[in-house]
Amino acid sequence: MSAPPLPLLGQSLAALKDWAVEQGQPAYRGQQLHTWLYHKGIRSLQEVTVFPKAWREALQEYPVGRSQVVQRIESRDGTVKFLLQLADGELIETVGIPTARRLTVCVSSQVGCPMACNFCATGKMGYRRNLKLHEILDQVLTVQEDFGRRVSHVVFMGMGEPLLNRDTVVQAIRSLNQDIGIGQRHITLSTVGVPRQIPWLAQQDLQITLAVSLHAPNQELRQQLIPSAAHYPLDALIQDCRDYMLCSGRRISFEYTLLAGVNDLPIHARQLAHLLRQASQSGARLHVNLIPYNPIAEANYQRPHPARVAEFVRLLEEHHVQASVRQTRGLDGNAACGQLRGSFLRASPEPAPGRS
């Protein structure tokens, strides 16, 4: 029994030209298909009206690689969360975050997540499987189609740990750049830290931003919040970050979720500043992106008071660590950082009208 054909989404221009020739068509049909896949966002080859009708009919069952939009939730600030059903029935979430000048997509890299961070809704789901290349790219095209405008930025901050799906994620980054046309400097990969993977990433010659999620300034507290941290001591993670900056020449952004009374005290700010100075290469600017906790039903943590957040920022900057506070988007639609979850596993939403 022969294997099913690979979806067309995710294939390069050269590969699509070769595919067209294999189908008995001239190579320029592959160029046309590339345009219709990545810039027109087709969901079926029947939509490629420049193709001969007879060929379109013969290819009507050929997989393009698009997912089904099952649910669309729009927050008051314009952020939109999409529930997508994959070909095997698995479900993921992705988020479109618009501003006047940019449209960012927060993409998932896995169904669920094995890292089990105890303040994160996705971590409460457990792990199902890695996403495939076309399933990652589809998220960007879905948001682009819905908003009717070009996606300018992509952040791998959705469901899953990207470096546990590293090869496919790097393929996706290259395709987002080369096929969809998103600059690598507008792509961010966020990781909680996986042993040996940050040095590997440094060798991939990418121009992306690496964001490392710390969430604690010492090993004991980090292990309480992130069980997987037991296998990756904080000192080793910081050394890998230092080596990454030296090798790639790229700055790392450190992420830190502030949990009221847990990791947001003045002593934590001072410990964090000391820790990050160990990661700094000579002359490198340090930056921490602080994320006030976004509530989830499965955890009892609280969001810190704004005055506590401001004091944390002041203490970091007093110790020469640049800090910013992430603006919360999509909170009322459970689309904010840390809120993507398997709520759909507890409910059975109806497909959105007109979606396929």
Secondary structure, DSSP 8 states (H G I E B T S, - for coil): -------STT--HHHHHHHHHHTTS-THHHHHHHHHHHTS--SSGGG-TTS-HHHHHHTTTS-----EEEEEEE-TTS-EEEEEE-TTS-EEEEEEEE-SS-EEEE--SEEE-SS--TT-TGGGT-EEEE--HHHHHHHHHHHHHHHTS---EEEE-SSS-GGGGHHHHHHHHHHIIIII---GGGEEEEES--TTHHHHHHTT----EEEEE---SSHHHHHHH-GGGGGS-HHHHHHHHHHHHHHH---EEEEEEE-TTTT-SHHHHHHHHHHHHHH--TT---EEEEEE----TT-------HHHHHHHHHHHHHTT-EEEE----SGGGT-STT----GGGS------TT--
